[in-house]
Amino acid sequence: MNISKPCFSRDLGIAPTVPTAVGATPTSRLKNHKKPNPHSKDLRKGRHSAPGQIYLITTVTESRQPVFHDFNAARSLVMLLKNEQQLGRADTLAFVIMPDHLHWLMALTGPAPLTKILQSLKALSAKKIGRPIWQPGFHDHALRKEEDLKAAARYIIANPLRAGLVNHIGDYPHWDAIWL
């Protein structure tokens, strides 16, 4: 697969972190955190990470809470996606951050397995926001060479249009693709 070195084409300004609730401690936040879905382990069956492989990742917030409706929370997640690229662990080809989930088209570029990258991304984003925000697990789809990457990217980017959040994709601030 011949793709050029990804670079973000849209402004990725740094967003401040959201303050933690008064009196909340890491332990008190965990007490309010729901137990994992017993079927979330099914998402891991057959998962294999391979450097150079392109994956379409979808991960959802806890109880589909619209965490990323908050501009600063969404921008902090964008910065973490950019950080994965700077660390040489994953090249971002396209993404869209919806109010309650993330779609990320990425290529593994280092030895770190997919699960570790997502675990790190979710943990750091929750830390920046100041509370647990993600459901356990994630869905991944390894794209085959014959699959059209640009079509997958278009599908991802069109999410805000299909959800009725905007009438024109240019009006939605939390997406990018290397093909711009």
C-alpha positions as CSV (number, residue, x, y, z in Angstrom):
1,M,0.0,0.0,0.0
2,N,1.5,3.3,-1.0
3,I,0.5,6.2,1.1
4,S,2.4,9.3,1.7
5,K,3.7,10.2,5.2
6,P,0.6,11.5,7.0
7,C,0.4,15.0,8.2
8,F,-2.4,16.9,9.8
9,S,-3.8,19.5,7.5
10,R,-6.2,21.3,9.9
11,D,-5.4,23.5,12.9
12,L,-4.8,21.4,16.0
13,G,-4.6,24.0,18.7
14,I,-3.9,22.9,22.2
15,A,-6.9,22.8,24.4
16,P,-6.8,23.3,28.2
17,T,-7.7,20.4,30.4
18,V,-11.1,20.3,32.1
19,P,-10.8,20.8,35.9
20,T,-11.7,17.9,38.2
21,A,-14.9,18.2,40.2
22,V,-14.4,19.6,43.7
23,G,-13.9,16.9,46.3
24,A,-13.5,14.1,43.6
25,T,-10.7,11.7,44.2
26,P,-9.5,9.0,41.9
27,T,-11.1,6.5,44.2
28,S,-14.4,8.2,44.4
29,R,-14.6,8.5,40.6
30,L,-13.9,4.8,40.3
31,K,-16.8,3.9,42.7
32,N,-19.2,5.6,40.2
33,H,-17.7,3.9,37.2
34,K,-19.9,1.1,35.8
35,K,-18.6,-2.5,35.6
36,P,-17.5,-3.6,32.2
37,N,-19.9,-5.3,29.9
38,P,-19.4,-9.0,30.1
39,H,-19.3,-9.2,26.3
40,S,-16.6,-6.6,25.9
41,K,-14.0,-9.4,25.9
42,D,-15.6,-10.7,22.7
43,L,-14.2,-7.6,20.9
44,R,-10.7,-9.0,21.5
45,K,-11.3,-12.4,19.9
46,G,-9.1,-12.9,16.9
47,R,-7.4,-9.5,17.3
48,H,-3.9,-9.3,15.8
49,S,-1.7,-6.3,15.6
50,A,0.7,-6.0,12.7
51,P,3.1,-3.0,12.0
52,G,2.1,-1.4,8.7
53,Q,-1.5,-2.7,8.9
54,I,-4.2,-0.1,8.5
55,Y,-7.1,-0.3,11.0
56,L,-10.4,1.4,11.3
57,I,-11.0,1.9,15.0
58,T,-14.3,2.8,16.7
59,T,-14.4,3.5,20.5
60,V,-17.4,4.8,22.5
61,T,-17.8,6.9,25.6
62,E,-19.3,5.4,28.7
63,S,-23.1,5.2,28.4
64,R,-22.8,7.2,25.1
65,Q,-22.3,10.4,27.1
66,P,-21.6,13.3,24.7
67,V,-18.2,14.1,26.3
68,F,-16.8,15.5,23.1
69,H,-19.6,18.0,22.6
70,D,-17.3,20.1,24.7
71,F,-14.8,21.7,22.3
72,N,-11.8,21.6,24.7
73,A,-12.3,17.9,25.4
74,A,-12.5,17.1,21.7
75,R,-9.4,19.2,20.9
76,S,-7.4,17.4,23.7
77,L,-8.3,14.1,22.0
78,V,-7.1,15.5,18.7
79,M,-3.8,16.4,20.3
80,L,-3.4,12.8,21.7
81,L,-4.0,11.4,18.2
82,K,-1.3,13.7,16.9
83,N,1.0,12.6,19.8
84,E,0.6,8.9,18.7
85,Q,2.0,9.9,15.3
86,Q,4.9,12.0,16.9
87,L,5.8,8.9,19.0
88,G,6.0,6.8,15.9
89,R,3.4,4.4,17.0
90,A,0.5,5.2,14.6
91,D,0.0,7.3,11.5
92,T,-3.4,8.9,11.4
93,L,-5.0,8.7,8.0
94,A,-8.4,10.1,9.0
95,F,-10.5,10.7,12.1
96,V,-13.7,12.2,13.3
97,I,-14.5,12.8,16.9
98,M,-18.2,12.6,17.4
99,P,-19.8,13.8,20.7
100,D,-19.9,10.2,22.1
101,H,-17.4,8.2,20.0
102,L,-14.2,8.3,18.0
103,H,-13.6,6.9,14.5
104,W,-9.9,6.6,13.7
105,L,-8.4,5.3,10.4
106,M,-4.7,4.6,11.3
107,A,-1.7,2.6,10.3
108,L,0.4,0.9,13.0
109,T,4.0,2.1,12.5
110,G,5.8,0.7,15.5
111,P,6.0,-2.5,17.5
112,A,3.3,-1.4,20.1
113,P,0.2,-3.5,19.7
114,L,-3.1,-1.9,18.8
115,T,-4.5,-2.7,22.3
116,K,-1.7,-0.8,24.0
117,I,-2.1,2.2,21.8
118,L,-5.8,2.4,22.4
119,Q,-5.4,1.8,26.1
120,S,-2.9,4.7,26.3
121,L,-5.1,7.0,24.2
122,K,-8.1,6.3,26.4
123,A,-6.3,6.6,29.7
124,L,-4.5,9.9,28.7
125,S,-7.8,11.4,27.4
126,A,-9.6,10.5,30.5
127,K,-6.8,12.0,32.6
128,K,-6.9,15.2,30.6
129,I,-10.7,15.5,31.0
130,G,-10.4,14.5,34.7
131,R,-12.7,11.5,34.9
132,P,-13.3,8.1,33.3
133,I,-15.0,8.6,30.0
134,W,-14.7,5.4,27.9
135,Q,-16.5,2.1,27.7
136,P,-14.1,-0.8,27.9
137,G,-12.9,-2.2,24.6
138,F,-13.0,-0.9,21.1
139,H,-14.0,-2.2,17.6
140,D,-11.2,-2.6,15.0
141,H,-11.4,-3.6,11.4
142,A,-8.1,-4.3,9.6
143,L,-8.5,-3.0,6.0
144,R,-7.4,-5.3,3.2
145,K,-5.3,-4.0,0.4
146,E,-8.2,-4.1,-2.0
147,E,-10.3,-2.0,0.2
148,D,-10.5,1.7,-0.8
149,L,-8.8,3.8,1.9
150,K,-10.3,7.0,0.6
151,A,-13.8,5.5,0.6
152,A,-13.3,4.5,4.3
153,A,-12.0,8.0,5.1
154,R,-15.1,9.6,3.4
155,Y,-17.4,7.3,5.3
156,I,-15.7,8.3,8.6
157,I,-15.7,12.0,7.8
158,A,-19.3,12.0,6.8
159,N,-20.4,10.9,10.3
160,P,-21.4,14.5,11.4
161,L,-23.5,14.9,8.3
162,R,-25.3,11.6,8.8
163,A,-25.9,12.4,12.5
164,G,-27.4,15.8,11.5
165,L,-24.8,17.8,13.5
166,V,-23.9,20.0,10.5
167,N,-25.1,20.6,6.9
168,H,-21.5,20.9,5.5
169,I,-18.6,18.9,6.8
170,G,-16.4,22.0,6.7
171,D,-18.6,23.3,9.6
172,Y,-17.6,20.5,11.9
173,P,-14.3,21.2,13.7
174,H,-13.2,17.7,14.9
175,W,-12.0,15.8,11.8
176,D,-9.1,15.5,9.5
177,A,-7.8,13.3,6.6
178,I,-4.4,13.2,4.9
179,W,-6.1,13.4,1.5
180,L,-7.1,17.1,1.8
